[in-house]
Structure formats: structure tokens, C-alpha cells
Amino acid sequence: MHFAADEIIIRQSGWSAVHVLSEVHYRGDTLSHPDCNVRYQTAPNIVSVTRQMEGIGQQAFKDSHHQLSWDVEGFSWEIGQPLIKIGSPLLARANAAEFTSFNYFEKQAFDAIQGIDPIHPVVELYRFTRETGLRVFTSMDYSMYIKLSEIQARAILMNLANDGYLAYDVEDRLATSSAQNVWTHGLFYRQDETTTSFAFTLPQKWVITPPGA
């Protein structure tokens, strides 16, 4: 496991932290998220992770082995056990889940990102990366290109990060664009029948088994 945070509160019963960069590793799998609340309880040796409700915390968890985005509020793991309990260990009302392949594309969802904007944000991002050649850039770089304030550009980049089109570092205001995501999902999409998305309501207890378990 790897957790990075500016401040950690340590108690006899365990520890907790907010705005945590979270990576949980198990037998070749990594489940990661850039902005979570994390709580560890020494008894019974459980880590509970819940995503933040604002900013880049709204994006899904990334499962590297299964190549899935987990759109869930959180999960808990008893360290060393092969089962992860999905849902939210801290928010009892959070019982909806959606799992999406990294390469899955749904046109209706893609179109919805545009909202009332005159130019689709992903198309605009593609044009920016094509014309400037930049894959790593600041929110100020982007604001100058789209001719909006830096605050507005920051909000757009965080939304694109939450939709999976780039990674965004809030502290440094630095974006890293995935050219493949912009190209495949934004402009020249061709459906891959092997990718998928599914959603359901979680029961009181639902588990997923990591690889090799």
C-alpha cells in the first residue's frame, strides 16, 4: 500500500487522513485514486478508503489489472485477505456502483460532457495538444489557449480529469494529457466490442477478488 498526504492524524486505534493519494497493491493489481479520505483501524487491521466529494476526488478508482474504472464511493480491505468490500465503509447511503473498461466509449455520455459549451471540452483539449505539442501543461497555459481565466481553465481541467481524459495535480496546477484518450474517445472513435460497462445497486455486502487469489 502507498498513501501520500500532507497531514495524518495518528491515534492508538489507528490513523486517518484526508486528500490522500491512494494506491493499494495486491498480487499484481493496483487500485488507485488521487484524492481520498483514508482510515486505518489496527483492530481488525482494516483500511477504509472513500473518495472526496469535490474537485478531482469525484473521479473513479482505477484498477490496473482488470483495466477498469470503479465508479464507487469507496471500499474497505482487511489487509492480507483476498476480498475487497466495495461500496462505502463510511457512507451507508452510497450503494450504487458502475464498472467501466478503460477503452469503453458511450456516445451519449461523451456528448453530455459538452453541456451548453459552444465547443466540446475534449475536442478543445485535442486541438490544444495538437497545436502546441504539449502533453504536460499548466492551467495557465490552457487558459491562454482557450481565452478564459485561469480559474475557469482549472475547473475545466479538473472536470476532464474526473472524466478520465487527463491527470491533474491540484497543488501544482499541472495537467498531463493522455493523447490516446483524447484521440480515441474524442474525435476518431471506433467501437471496441471487447470493452464493456455495467452498473448495479450494491447489496449490503459485495466483494471482488484480486488476481491470483
C-alpha positions in Angstrom: 0.0 0.0 0.0 1.1 3.6 -0.6 -0.7 6.6 0.8 0.6 10.2 0.4 -0.9 13.1 2.4 0.1 16.4 3.9 -1.3 15.6 7.3 -2.0 12.3 9.1 -3.8 12.0 12.4 -2.5 9.1 14.5 -4.3 7.6 17.4 -3.9 4.4 19.4 -6.7 2.8 17.4 -5.1 3.6 14.0 -4.8 6.7 11.8 -6.7 8.8 9.3 -6.0 11.3 6.6 -7.9 13.5 4.1 -6.9 14.4 0.5 -4.8 11.3 0.2 -3.1 9.9 -3.0 -4.0 6.3 -2.6 -2.5 3.1 -4.1 -3.4 -0.3 -2.9 -1.3 -3.2 -4.3 -2.2 -6.9 -4.2 -0.7 -9.7 -6.2 0.0 -7.6 -9.4 -3.1 -5.5 -9.1 -3.2 -1.8 -8.2 -6.3 0.2 -7.2 -5.5 3.9 -7.2 -7.2 7.3 -6.7 -5.7 10.8 -6.5 -7.9 12.3 -3.7 -9.4 10.2 -1.0 -10.2 10.0 2.7 -8.3 7.0 4.3 -8.8 5.4 7.7 -6.8 2.6 9.2 -8.0 0.6 12.2 -5.5 -1.6 13.9 -8.2 -3.9 15.1 -9.3 -5.7 12.9 -6.5 -4.5 10.6 -8.8 -2.8 8.1 -8.1 0.0 5.6 -11.1 2.1 4.5 -10.9 4.4 1.5 -13.6 6.9 0.5 -13.2 9.3 -2.4 -13.6 13.1 -1.9 -16.9 14.6 -2.9 -15.4 17.7 -4.7 -12.7 18.5 -7.2 -10.6 15.6 -8.6 -11.9 13.4 -5.8 -15.1 12.8 -7.9 -13.3 10.6 -10.4 -13.5 6.9 -10.4 -10.9 4.5 -8.8 -8.5 2.9 -11.4 -8.0 -0.9 -11.4 -4.8 -1.6 -13.3 -5.1 -5.4 -13.5 -8.7 -5.6 -14.7 -8.3 -2.3 -16.7 -11.5 -1.0 -15.1 -12.7 2.3 -13.7 -14.6 1.7 -10.4 -17.2 4.4 -10.0 -17.9 3.7 -6.4 -17.8 5.8 -3.3 -15.2 3.7 -1.6 -14.1 0.3 -0.3 -12.6 -1.4 2.7 -9.9 -4.1 2.8 -8.8 -6.3 5.7 -5.1 -6.4 5.0 -3.8 -9.8 3.7 -7.3 -11.1 2.8 -8.3 -11.8 -0.8 -11.6 -9.9 -0.7 -12.3 -6.2 -1.0 -15.6 -4.9 0.2 -17.0 -2.4 -2.2 -19.4 0.4 -1.6 -18.6 2.9 1.1 -17.5 1.9 4.5 -18.1 5.4 5.8 -21.2 6.4 3.8 -24.0 3.9 4.3 -26.2 5.6 1.7 -23.6 5.0 -1.1 -24.8 1.8 -2.7 -24.5 2.4 -6.4 -21.6 1.1 -8.5 -20.5 1.3 -12.1 -17.5 -0.5 -13.6 -16.2 0.6 -17.0 -13.4 -0.7 -19.2 -10.7 1.9 -19.8 -11.4 1.8 -23.5 -15.2 1.8 -23.3 -17.0 4.6 -25.2 -20.6 5.7 -24.9 -21.6 8.5 -27.3 -24.4 9.7 -25.2 -22.2 10.1 -22.1 -19.5 11.8 -24.3 -22.0 14.2 -25.8 -23.2 15.1 -22.3 -19.8 16.4 -21.3 -20.3 19.3 -23.7 -23.4 20.7 -21.8 -24.0 24.2 -23.1 -20.4 24.9 -24.1 -20.0 26.0 -27.7 -17.0 23.7 -28.2 -16.8 20.2 -26.7 -14.1 20.3 -23.9 -12.5 17.1 -25.2 -12.3 18.4 -28.8 -10.8 21.6 -27.4 -8.2 19.6 -25.4 -7.4 17.7 -28.6 -6.9 20.9 -30.5 -4.7 22.3 -27.8 -2.4 19.2 -27.6 -2.2 19.0 -31.4 -1.4 22.7 -32.0 1.0 23.2 -29.0 2.6 19.7 -28.9 2.2 19.8 -25.1 1.2 16.7 -23.1 2.2 18.3 -19.8 1.0 21.8 -19.2 -0.3 24.3 -16.5 -3.8 25.6 -16.1 -2.3 29.0 -17.1 -1.1 27.5 -20.4 -4.5 26.2 -21.1 -6.3 29.4 -20.0 -4.3 31.4 -22.5 -5.2 29.0 -25.3 -9.0 28.9 -24.6 -9.0 32.6 -23.7 -10.7 32.2 -20.3 -9.5 32.9 -16.8 -7.1 30.6 -15.1 -9.8 29.7 -12.6 -12.2 28.7 -15.4 -9.4 26.7 -17.1 -8.7 25.0 -13.8 -12.3 23.9 -13.4 -12.4 22.6 -17.0 -9.2 20.6 -16.5 -10.5 19.1 -13.2 -13.7 18.0 -15.0 -11.7 16.4 -17.8 -9.6 14.6 -15.2 -12.7 13.3 -13.5 -13.9 12.0 -16.9 -10.6 10.3 -17.4 -9.1 12.4 -20.2 -6.1 13.6 -18.3 -4.4 13.7 -14.9 -4.5 16.9 -12.9 -2.2 17.9 -10.0 -4.2 20.4 -7.9 -1.3 21.7 -5.9 1.0 22.4 -8.9 -1.9 23.1 -11.3 -0.3 20.8 -13.7 -2.2 18.6 -16.3 -0.9 15.6 -18.0 -3.0 14.7 -21.1 -3.4 11.2 -22.4 -3.1 11.5 -26.2 -4.7 8.1 -26.7 -7.8 9.0 -24.6 -8.2 12.3 -26.5 -7.7 10.6 -29.9 -9.8 7.5 -29.3 -12.7 9.0 -27.3 -12.7 12.5 -28.6 -12.6 12.5 -32.4 -11.8 9.3 -34.1 -13.7 6.7 -32.1 -14.2 3.2 -33.4 -16.2 0.9 -31.1 -14.3 -2.0 -29.5 -16.8 -4.8 -28.9 -14.5 -6.3 -26.2 -14.9 -3.4 -23.8 -17.8 -3.0 -21.5 -19.6 -1.1 -18.8 -22.1 -2.3 -16.2 -23.8 -0.7 -13.3 -26.0 -2.0 -10.4 -27.1 -1.3 -6.9 -24.8 -2.9 -4.3 -26.2 -5.3 -1.6 -25.2 -4.8 1.9 -22.0 -6.8 1.2 -20.3 -7.2 -2.2 -16.8 -8.4 -2.8 -14.3 -8.5 -5.7 -11.4 -11.0 -5.7 -7.9 -9.7 -6.7 -5.8 -11.6 -9.2 -4.2 -14.8 -8.0 -6.5 -15.1 -5.0 
